[in-house]
Amino acid sequence: MDIGKENKRVQVKSKIPLPKDPLPPLSQTLIKRPQELDIERHPLKTINWQTINKPNITGANPKIENSERNNLKTKCPLKVDTRHVTLRQNTEDLDWNYQVFKDNEVKECSSVIIISNEEKENEERIDEERSKQKNCLGDTKKALTPSIKSPLLEPNKIKNIKRSLKRPHSRELQGISPKVQQDRRDERHKRRLEFTQFSQYQLHSPDFLEKSYMTCLNRDYTEDLFTYLLNIEKRTVVPRISSKIRACIINWLIKVNGLNGNPAVIQTAQLYFDAVLAVSHVQMNSLQLVAAACYWIAQKIHGPAFSARRLVKYSSEAFTVRNLLSAEKAVMYKLKFPSQPVTPQEFVTYFSWYCDSCHFGEIEVAATFLCMAGLMVDKSLCNEYPSVIGVASVRNAVLLLRRKDAMVRLHMNSVYKAAESKVSSISSICSIQRKAIRCMSSPYFKYKAPLEYYGIGPHFIAQKVINSANELSLVE
């Protein structure tokens, strides 16, 4: 301890001279740690370079390797086991520039994943199995007849051919046209219901409506058939509901039915709906549910029906599937299980064809528009016979389209005379329909589904009828 105290008193001076200016900073190369060198992997030696008894030497000088390789070529002959290696000389007539991996073709292809035809067939088979499953009501779906793509109705020539021979290049070798691959993604992702967008190609020919619901009529039994319909048709009572609310509900049903839907389905649903409101009281929040049930029953009568889940979706989840089933039972109970009613559309179709059998499409579209607009706007037409409404619609259409020859031919029909005799004045019914389409064309009327559907281009038949009705009202 004493020694330490004595050492503290002594000031040790360094013999190293101190610099006057501060030292320069150290370089970054000295501060950083030397990075570990990456282990270089030399390429494998070829068979021509290696010898049988020569050990592998790593890190050799490339100049020494070249000299040793030349010495091996001259001194030691090549000894290769021919059981494992095949030696070829470049004298043979072979494609020595052949590329095993087609990199250029892969770069040219835009898609990353190429789907083969076998995967397409598997997808189609899975879709067919799904379509055979049951719907949401527990009923099995009806089998649909597949549409034959060939215009000559030829049988399938590749039924018993091996799957590998069904590919496009093999089909061409067999003399069969290559199979056109259908892109089903558009149908799968397409929106189910669009009320504002209309396809312009629907009315390129005004006769397109006959494809959806018109049936061929036998001329020998036409008069007997319509005489029977005139005898069994019935009138409904005017419903106890305001015209505005009723027009709103029927407008929604027309939108659900769509552009290519059968107008007779809407007319049948409207008859059921008015009959239910005439015999019972329905709450305001249940009107859409009752109308959907009536439309569902009408669809089952006239043709393919929607699923219950689809109607619920179109109503924006306003009711459930269970509610729809209960409403259907209640409607059938209130109406005592009604039979298929006579609709005005049956007379519209027949009289349109009778007036002009060659170009009846324009008359039929105009008459259907007048009929649907009248039934939606004015509920007093519910107290008229369906035949009277159909006859008045065709007469109005012929009058507003200025088809004088068709009007003369219409008055000569015996079925027309029988239907006209059921009402005191057919002109009053025609006046109600013309007033209805003028009301629908006004900007203050909100519900315009018939005008939107039957007034699309390129013919714009509904607009022609409305313009003629406005001119006729000024004359009257």
C-alpha angles and dihedrals in degrees: 000000000000090000090053093051090051091051092054091062092054113084110212113211121206118234092210109101114238118228119246094218124048116268118258116257120266118260120255091241090064095045096049119075115248106261117236112258114245113249105250115220111212118212119261116269117251124240091251092057099047125073128207098250100026114110120229110261117197124205095024123165112262092222091054090047092054092049092048091049091053091049091051091053092054102034111031120046118225112263112194128165104241091203090075105024130051115208118211131182120218090240095088121100098249136133098255091176094058113138117217095192112052098214095161094057092049091053092050092052110091097204123072097207119045114203115212125220091252090061089049090053090049091052091050091049091051091050091051091051091050092051090056092059122101124270126239093275093059094248121126115245120247117256112250123215108246115240114242111229096199113090092209093052091234118176119249108277096191100054097114098029121117114264093241089057092057092075118112098255092049092048090056091051090053092051094251121130112250115263114257110232112225117217104224096177094088091057092046096051099035116116113256098220128027117167099178102047119072129184112239095210093067094083102036084115116034089217094073094108093067090064093062105047114351116111127201112263122211108231093213094061101029096102093046091048095052092042087059091049090051090054098049101039118112138198123234128221118255106263122243096241135099116267092235095056091043091051090050092053095045090047089056091049091052090052091050090049091055134207095295095041125119111263089209088067091059092046092050092047090049091052091051092045093050091046092052092049090048095057102032143027118251123193119240095246091052099052094093091048092052091046091051090050091050090048091049091052090048091051091053090053099047104035147302111004131212121247118257091245090056093054090048089053092050089053091056090245092301089146138008133246091254091053091051092052091049092049091050091054091047093051092049090049094048093048092042093239098304123214124235107294127221110257130202090238092072090061093041091057094047099045092045090056092044093054094053117001093185101047106017096135096089092050091047094051092047093047092048091051092050092047096048093044093049094049092048100045103035117043092189089081088071087078091062129084116262090236091056091050091048094048092048091050093053092044091051092047093051091046096048093044089051096235101155096170090053091051091055091049092048094056090054094060116106094211089054091052092050092050093045090054090062093071131052095226123013089186091067091056090049090050091053091052093049090049089051094055091047089052091049092052093054116101092234094064110087103192109077106147095126091049092049094048101042096036101061122122156303092033101026092200096170091054091051091052093048093049091050091047091052091050091048092050090055091052092049 
